[in-house]
Amino acid sequence: MYKNSHQYYLYILASKTNGTLYIGVSNDLERRMFEHKNKLVEGFTSKYNIDKLMYFESFQYVNDAIKREKNLKKWKRQWKINLIEEDNPDWEDLSKDWKMYN
C-alpha cells in the first residue's frame, strides 16, 4: 500500500551566485541541507563548498523527482541559471533561515 503523505524534492544548490551548481533529490530537504551545510557526506558538494539552496520542487512520487533530476542534469548551464533566476533572481540561500536540527 502506498502512503500519500510522502514528499520528495528535486533541488539545486550553488556555491555562490553564478557559482558551481549541484542537482539532487531527497525525501527530507531540511535534513539534506543540514548534511550539505555541515559537509557530513564526502563528495562533490563538500569538496566545492556547494551548500546554498537556490531552487527546489516537490513531488508526491519519487520516480517523478528522479525523472526531473535526470532531465535537468541534461540541461545547458544557462537554462539552469534561468530556472533559478525565475523564482530567485538574487540567488538567496532559500534555507538560510531554516532551524535545521538545532
Steps between C-alpha positions, in 0.01 A plus 500: 500500500636839400503782756387829349672701773846460347663797339812507287707796395708587199743773601776716356790621712769753417835590650422872449318726255566357153730245664532125471160327489382167638166328439367237738191321634400441861199388701601736784629830365567651843715204607680494167580871522637445851727229356618726217562801726694292752684299233386172654519312170828493311477577133445770242299742717736489798810521279376812320310659793161471328250555779259779403147399403402696190195312374279202579188322382287250692353176370264240638679212330873433518512385137372841388770677701772274358369547147511878545853479647629298204332741259648812664847348510487488118414869477750763393642702789325819385161324506564399862599856587184630332290252702659620826464867411129468412416454870825605669653789300727606788641151552402497866556182699141379543603297805691777680230551765412135552542368854676186385540238768591750774 
